[in-house]
Amino acid sequence: MTTGVFAAVSKYSTDFTIVYSNMLLAVAPALVFYVLLQKRIIGGLTSGAVKG
């Protein structure tokens, strides 16, 4: 991913469409993972915060 981003950035110009599309591809798996397991993640966070 970072190689693709650096290929789009040069000294005199930057192709932001390639930079942003590569950033989206890098973040998309984490977002999908969170959306699919959201209830378990939030449940684990809240159960660990309960005192007693």
matplotlib code that plots the C-alpha trace (Angstrom):
import matplotlib.pyplot as plt

x = [0.0, 2.6, 4.5, 1.4, 1.0, 4.6, 4.4, 1.6, 3.6, 6.4, 8.4, 6.3, 2.9, 0.6, -2.1, -4.6, -7.1, -4.5, -3.5, -7.1, -8.0, -5.0, -5.9, -9.5, -8.2, -5.9, -8.7, -11.6, -10.7, -10.5, -13.9, -15.5, -14.0, -15.4, -18.9, -19.2, -17.9, -19.2, -21.5, -18.7, -16.2, -18.5, -19.6, -16.1, -15.2, -18.3, -17.9, -14.3, -15.4, -18.0, -16.8, -17.6]
y = [0.0, 2.5, 1.9, 2.8, 6.0, 7.0, 6.3, 8.9, 11.6, 13.4, 16.5, 18.7, 17.1, 14.7, 12.6, 12.8, 10.4, 7.6, 8.6, 8.6, 5.4, 3.6, 5.0, 3.7, 0.3, 0.2, 1.2, -0.8, -4.2, -2.7, -1.0, -4.2, -6.2, -3.6, -3.5, -7.3, -7.7, -4.5, -6.1, -8.3, -5.5, -3.2, -6.0, -6.8, -3.2, -2.7, -6.0, -5.2, -1.8, -3.2, -3.1, -5.9]
z = [0.0, 0.9, -2.3, -4.3, -2.3, -2.7, -6.5, -6.7, -4.8, -6.5, -5.8, -8.0, -8.1, -6.3, -7.8, -4.9, -6.5, -6.3, -2.8, -1.5, -3.2, -1.7, 1.7, 1.3, 0.3, 3.4, 5.8, 4.3, 5.8, 9.3, 8.9, 7.6, 10.5, 13.0, 11.4, 11.5, 15.1, 16.5, 19.2, 20.4, 20.6, 22.5, 24.7, 25.6, 26.4, 28.6, 30.5, 31.3, 32.7, 35.2, 38.8, 41.1]

ax = plt.figure().add_subplot(projection="3d")
ax.plot(x, y, z, "-o")
ax.set_aspect("equal")
plt.show()
